[in-house]
Amino acid sequence: MGARHSGGSPAPAWRNWARTQSATPRTVVQPRDLEELVRTVASTTARGGRLRAVGAGHSFTGAAVTDDVQLRLDDLAGVERVVPLPDGSAHVTVGAGIRLRTLNAALAARGLAMRNLGDIDVQTLAGAISTGTHGTGARLGGLATQVVGCRLVTAAGDVHEVSPTHDPELFELARLGLGTAGVLAAVILHVVPAFRLRAQEQPMALATVLADLDALVDGNDHFEFFWFPHTSGALVRRNNRVSDDVEQPLSPLRHLVDDELLSNGVFAVTNRLAAAVPRAVPRINAVASRALTARTYTGASADVFVSRRRVRFCEMEYALPRAHVTDVLRELDGWLRGTGEPVPFPLEIRFAAPDDLWLSTAHGRETAYVAAHQYYRMPYRRWFDAFERIAGQVGGRPHWGKLHGLDHARLRELYPHLADAQRVRARVDPTGTFRNDYVDRVLGPVG
Ligand SMILES: Cc1cc2nc3c(=O)[nH]c(=O)nc-3n(C[C@H](O)[C@H](O)[C@H](O)COP(=O)(O)OP(=O)(O)OC[C@H]3O[C@@H](n4cnc5c(N)ncnc54)[C@H](O)[C@@H]3O)c2cc1C
């Protein structure tokens, strides 16, 4: 049986989760195995076409957009191999199209877990690593830092098994490169023994958080905080490893009230109200931030990291040198109060260790991530432009999957290895099969 094709008629229009991007691919192909994937890539290149793999469509940017061949890897999504290591960790080979939720469950069933995760689990593994998706933890890196090998199909239809010791330059672009090295067919992850986390959430004055920031960031395994614009209140979240015998789950009722009603249900209502009456946003945010309460619970790591995000939003996120985060937040506070810009969504502030991945937003520096959101039915342009200008003053690097306005000229100044990435692309994709407008803008054209 052949790959599932959309046939001769145009494929149905595609749009991303945030409704910021859309596309009408000429064909949609869902290969059932590696051979079909190879055939699809090779034939697209042979006729001078363009191809983009798409994951869950959770990027806000046009990273996955194509008007030619759209590739879906839902059938390359299984656990292929588990190699236990002496310290209890393991190398696990999985199909690159696997959703993080399925991956987490498959790992848990084997007593294993990802070292760190972001705040949702609906993305594909390939999509998440390709844009530098990250969680929080000053001693930890993003998801791509947990990758130790990739199976990649390059433009000519060649299959490469790459790793830090086998074609390390291609490995660099394969594990975090917006799909420009080729199509990821499988990924090898270094995963750790399953662990439990205690989550402590606590409202705190923003000024106190900023005054104690280093202690909070360095004194917890995973620290983050949320801050509602126009208020001086924050919600801090500390997730720390606990031994297995500590059991303190959230009651089902509290879970329902906090996560379903307050975070999603009531939050949806306050955002609709904000869209209808923008000048009421400072008052809405004041009420929302006063409604935050403390709670503590424990759970399996993946369950604690991940939450449901049902209120749709647009997002811009900048990776800043950690030492500048307090100044940036104060300047954002000044701008928001000065302009009265209606922003009903909280900012989210997270942290990461420096790493050495060529295109990682945390490359070579201790990093603080500041994410600005806007309800998807409200204008975001002025807010994001101001944020981008302020983040730019301290050398901020935009998340590859979230809205931003930078191009490759500026990004070359921010990434010492961007020219190396272009050199590798020219080697493995000389005619530009994996190009699209977004990739041309941020990395520069090849082909
Ligand atoms: C509600 C929400 C919450 C989020 N939370 C976080 C968070 O906590 N932390 C964070 O850092 N980001 C977060 N993001 C951003 C998100 O993780 C990234 O945008 C991620 O890339 C989305 O994965 P996806 O599977 O949807 O990939 P897509 O957006 O569909 O694709 C992303 C890129 O990967 C490429 N790609 C996909 N599959 C392959 C493949 N097989 N081979 C090669 N390239 C491929 C695509 O071509 C594209 O360039 C969030 C986004 C949303 C909407």
The ligand as a MOL file (V3000), in Angstrom:
LIG
                    3D

  0  0  0     0  0            999 V3000
M  V30 BEGIN CTAB
M  V30 COUNTS 53 58 0 0 0
M  V30 BEGIN ATOM
M  V30 1 C -0.3560 26.4840 23.5970 0
M  V30 2 C 1.1270 26.4500 23.2620 0
M  V30 3 C 2.0340 26.1930 24.2760 0
M  V30 4 C 3.4180 26.1610 23.9910 0
M  V30 5 N 4.3000 25.9240 25.0080 0
M  V30 6 C 5.6310 25.9900 24.7630 0
M  V30 7 C 6.5980 25.8160 25.8140 0
M  V30 8 O 6.2410 25.5430 26.9700 0
M  V30 9 N 7.9100 25.9790 25.5060 0
M  V30 10 C 8.3320 26.2830 24.2460 0
M  V30 11 O 9.5270 26.4600 24.0420 0
M  V30 12 N 7.4540 26.3990 23.2210 0
M  V30 13 C 6.1340 26.2450 23.4570 0
M  V30 14 N 5.2450 26.3760 22.4080 0
M  V30 15 C 5.7680 26.4410 21.0400 0
M  V30 16 C 5.8190 25.0280 20.4210 0
M  V30 17 O 6.4130 24.0900 21.2890 0
M  V30 18 C 6.6710 25.0370 19.1530 0
M  V30 19 O 6.1860 25.9900 18.2520 0
M  V30 20 C 6.7570 23.6640 18.4610 0
M  V30 21 O 7.5560 23.7780 17.3370 0
M  V30 22 C 5.4150 23.1160 18.0390 0
M  V30 23 O 5.5570 21.7630 17.6550 0
M  V30 24 P 4.6300 21.1870 16.4850 0
M  V30 25 O 4.6790 19.6970 16.5430 0
M  V30 26 O 3.3220 21.8430 16.5270 0
M  V30 27 O 5.4720 21.6320 15.2100 0
M  V30 28 P 5.0310 22.6070 13.9910 0
M  V30 29 O 4.7130 23.9300 14.5310 0
M  V30 30 O 4.0140 21.9260 13.1610 0
M  V30 31 O 6.4280 22.6650 13.1980 0
M  V30 32 C 7.5370 23.3120 13.7720 0
M  V30 33 C 8.7620 23.1480 12.8740 0
M  V30 34 O 9.2060 21.8000 12.9000 0
M  V30 35 C 9.3600 21.3280 11.5710 0
M  V30 36 N 9.1000 19.8860 11.5740 0
M  V30 37 C 7.9850 19.2470 11.9770 0
M  V30 38 N 8.1440 17.9140 11.8250 0
M  V30 39 C 9.3850 17.7230 11.3000 0
M  V30 40 C 10.1410 16.5770 10.8980 0
M  V30 41 N 9.6640 15.3370 11.0130 0
M  V30 42 N 11.3830 16.7590 10.4040 0
M  V30 43 C 11.9160 17.9990 10.2800 0
M  V30 44 N 11.2480 19.1210 10.6290 0
M  V30 45 C 9.9890 18.9740 11.1400 0
M  V30 46 C 8.3480 22.1250 10.7700 0
M  V30 47 O 8.6530 22.1340 9.3780 0
M  V30 48 C 8.5130 23.4950 11.4050 0
M  V30 49 O 9.6290 24.1400 10.8880 0
M  V30 50 C 3.8760 26.3900 22.6520 0
M  V30 51 C 2.9530 26.6400 21.6370 0
M  V30 52 C 1.5850 26.6700 21.9340 0
M  V30 53 C 0.6020 26.9510 20.8330 0
M  V30 END ATOM
M  V30 BEGIN BOND
M  V30 1 1 1 2
M  V30 2 1 2 3
M  V30 3 2 2 52
M  V30 4 2 3 4
M  V30 5 1 4 5
M  V30 6 1 4 50
M  V30 7 2 5 6
M  V30 8 1 6 7
M  V30 9 1 6 13
M  V30 10 2 7 8
M  V30 11 1 7 9
M  V30 12 1 9 10
M  V30 13 2 10 11
M  V30 14 1 10 12
M  V30 15 2 12 13
M  V30 16 1 13 14
M  V30 17 1 14 15
M  V30 18 1 14 50
M  V30 19 1 15 16
M  V30 20 1 16 17
M  V30 21 1 16 18
M  V30 22 1 18 19
M  V30 23 1 18 20
M  V30 24 1 20 21
M  V30 25 1 20 22
M  V30 26 1 22 23
M  V30 27 1 23 24
M  V30 28 2 24 25
M  V30 29 1 24 26
M  V30 30 1 24 27
M  V30 31 1 27 28
M  V30 32 2 28 29
M  V30 33 1 28 30
M  V30 34 1 28 31
M  V30 35 1 31 32
M  V30 36 1 32 33
M  V30 37 1 33 34
M  V30 38 1 33 48
M  V30 39 1 34 35
M  V30 40 1 35 36
M  V30 41 1 35 46
M  V30 42 1 36 37
M  V30 43 1 36 45
M  V30 44 2 37 38
M  V30 45 1 38 39
M  V30 46 1 39 40
M  V30 47 2 39 45
M  V30 48 1 40 41
M  V30 49 2 40 42
M  V30 50 1 42 43
M  V30 51 2 43 44
M  V30 52 1 44 45
M  V30 53 1 46 47
M  V30 54 1 46 48
M  V30 55 1 48 49
M  V30 56 2 50 51
M  V30 57 1 51 52
M  V30 58 1 52 53
M  V30 END BOND
M  V30 END CTAB
M  END
